Amino acid sequence: MTWNHRVVRRTWRKGEVDEEKEYAIHEAYYGRDDDGGISITADHKAPYGETVEELRETLQRMLRALDRPVLDYDTREEILRRQHGKPSSKESTGPNEA
């Protein structure tokens, strides 16, 4: 099983028409489910390390998540692919390799 940090978009429904979206860093696990899909942590992750160097490595992994497609919290599907540092609404065809 492999994992990495990913940006995840979560949508909160507020009434029938209003919704609020938030983006956060989660851990994503690949091949963990029986169907080989992507699992993500229920809550977003804060940078952590037992040393300053471990904290730096965690932050660097989290920054790399910004270059990967964004995952939807509910469906675990890629919803936004980043192109040249800017988000694009183009949908991707499948999960990004870990």
Sequence and secondary structure as in RCSB ss.txt:
>XXXX:A:sequence
MTWNHRVVRRTWRKGEVDEEKEYAIHEAYYGRDDDGGISITADHKAPYGETVEELRETLQRMLRALDRPVLDYDT
REEILRRQHGKPSSKESTGPNEA
>XXXX:A:secstr
 EEEEEEEEEEEEETTTEEEEEEEEEEEEES STT  EEE SS      SSHHHHHHHHHHHHHHTTS EEETTT
  EEEEEETTEEE    SS    
